[in-house]
């Protein structure tokens, strides 16, 4: 007798020689990737046809940066684990359970650093734990984790409590699309944070939520409705970019940001401009040549950008506002296309101050 062999398709059941009249059933595999904000190639739900009563072969998917924790009968690791060899039955749905960084502490939907080492450079937060959706970064959740450069936050999180990432080392953070509440000092003192994109769902931004962030270049808000916020929610050294239709609603609402609340269109490449004025340089090039047409440099335009070592300023620039080049790298060179002694109006004593009147080399070309 000749042996019959076959290859099992992804998610199929064991065994391939079946009676022609074998009863077929459909089994659903819910990968739950809509919860974890990834660019996974997997569809959120896949339906597989199987022979009733045959043992189901369970897939072992991978979606970075999460760890796969098995299949369960309900979302988020609830309902009991699905074991290998489970017989196929009509109407079964199996739910993938995704795990985050080991050691995180979950309680009542809130997550904190738990036993994660203080010098950890990244954390991945699970969308659910033991059947409970992760909906909040808890009070003081990751406070003072100075080495923490990256935090992967799932779609399920709707609240970041007070001091959630206070004085962390975050360089970039993707805020989930359903986030509603950002508590007081949530990102206070995150000195390596360069930009923030707020979802349209954000309805509350607490006192000094993004204050004292020395390298923060801009905050981009997706929504056209002004959230509840304090006048000191943002560092006054950053720009706030909002939809064109929302400009009037946002202007005048935040301390020290009168000239830095602009439309999304103000950001082009690595530059934020308002007419002929350079408001912010957002890039990380060592040498920066200002765009054609720039005639003024706003206060704090390069503030805190330690990547820049040389700025080439064309002759068309007529004004440079206070602190435009403050808090930058040692040895900064400003190559200015003016005759000796011909500095522009407004080129005052403050432009090169850094809490200790640090002197920078200035070349007049």
GIWOVEN-V151950 format. One record per residue. RES is the residue in one small letter. PSI is psi in whole degrees, 0 to 359 (none if undefined). Layout:
RES&PSI / RES&PSI
//
This chain:
x&135 / x&131 / x&144 / x&127 / x&153 / x&162 / x&131 / x&131 / x&163 / x&119 / x&6 / x&173 / x&160 / x&150 / x&139 / x&346 / x&105 / x&148 / x&147 / x&331 / x&19 / x&137 / x&129 / x&145 / x&164 / x&132 / x&137 / x&133 / x&112 / x&110 / x&351 / x&22 / x&346 / x&342 / x&342 / x&8 / x&67 / x&170 / x&37 / x&144 / x&349 / x&143 / x&152 / x&322 / x&130 / x&137 / x&128 / x&140 / x&137 / x&164 / x&128 / x&131 / x&344 / x&153 / x&129 / x&134 / x&116 / x&130 / x&160 / x&78 / x&163 / x&127 / x&103 / x&145 / x&17 / x&162 / x&135 / x&127 / x&11 / x&177 / x&140 / x&164 / x&351 / x&160 / x&154 / x&23 / x&20 / x&168 / x&359 / x&149 / x&141 / x&123 / x&152 / x&142 / x&1 / x&130 / x&141 / x&131 / x&150 / x&137 / x&1 / x&137 / x&127 / x&138 / x&129 / x&143 / x&119 / x&133 / x&151 / x&208 / x&134 / x&141 / x&346 / x&148 / x&123 / x&134 / x&120 / x&38 / x&354 / x&148 / x&142 / x&172 / x&336 / x&236 / x&14 / x&133 / x&144 / x&336 / x&15 / x&139 / x&344 / x&153 / x&146 / x&121 / x&126 / x&145 / x&342 / x&158 / x&122 / x&42 / x&359 / x&126 / x&141 / x&108 / x&354 / x&140 / x&117 / x&167 / x&126 / x&27 / x&310 / x&28 / x&137 / x&24 / x&81 / x&335 / x&352 / x&104 / x&337 / x&136 / x&119 / x&113 / x&126 / x&166 / x&332 / x&340 / x&125 / x&350 / x&136 / x&111 / x&172 / x&135 / x&23 / x&316 / x&32 / x&124 / x&43 / x&169 / x&22 / x&132 / x&336 / x&144 / x&130 / x&110 / x&135 / x&153 / x&345 / x&10 / x&130 / x&326 / x&125 / x&114 / x&174 / x&134 / x&29 / x&322 / x&22 / x&133 / x&18 / x&84 / x&351 / x&358 / x&123 / x&328 / x&155 / x&135 / x&114 / x&132 / x&159 / x&339 / x&344 / x&117 / x&342 / x&127 / x&115 / x&175 / x&125 / x&34 / x&322 / x&41 / x&157 / x&32 / x&93 / x&330 / x&2 / x&118 / x&317 / x&157 / x&124 / x&123 / x&126 / x&331 / x&161 / x&358 / x&127 / x&122 / x&162 / x&126 / x&164 / x&166 / x&345 / x&35 / x&331 / x&151 / x&132 / x&354 / x&351 / x&162 / x&149 / x&118 / x&126 / x&166 / x&147 / x&319 / x&348 / x&1 / x&312 / x&324 / x&327 / x&329 / x&138 / x&2 / x&344 / x&136 / x&130 / x&10 / x&23 / x&318 / x&7 / x&10 / x&109 / x&171 / x&163 / x&324 / x&345 / x&339 / x&118 / x&112 / x&237 / x&12 / x&140 / x&122 / x&155 / x&100 / x&236 / x&9 / x&132 / x&117 / x&318 / x&140 / x&124 / x&0 / x&191 / x&24 / x&147 / x&325 / x&130 / x&123 / x&125 / x&148 / x&154 / x&142 / x&349 / x&126 / x&354 / x&151 / x&121 / x&163 / x&137 / x&18 / x&322 / x&11 / x&127 / x&2 / x&93 / x&353 / x&332 / x&130 / x&340 / x&134 / x&126 / x&114 / x&118 / x&166 / x&338 / x&341 / x&122 / x&337 / x&140 / x&119 / x&167 / x&142 / x&20 / x&328 / x&27 / x&156 / x&37 / x&188 / x&152 / x&147 / x&17 / x&134 / x&127 / x&115 / x&106 / x&127 / x&63 / x&153 / x&155 / x&129 / x&1 / x&37 / x&147 / x&162 / x&142 / x&357 / x&75 / x&188 / x&337 / x&340 / x&333 / x&27 / x&150 / x&62 / x&346 / x&26 / x&46 / x&136 / x&136 / x&152 / x&132 / x&126 / x&132 / x&110 / x&none
//
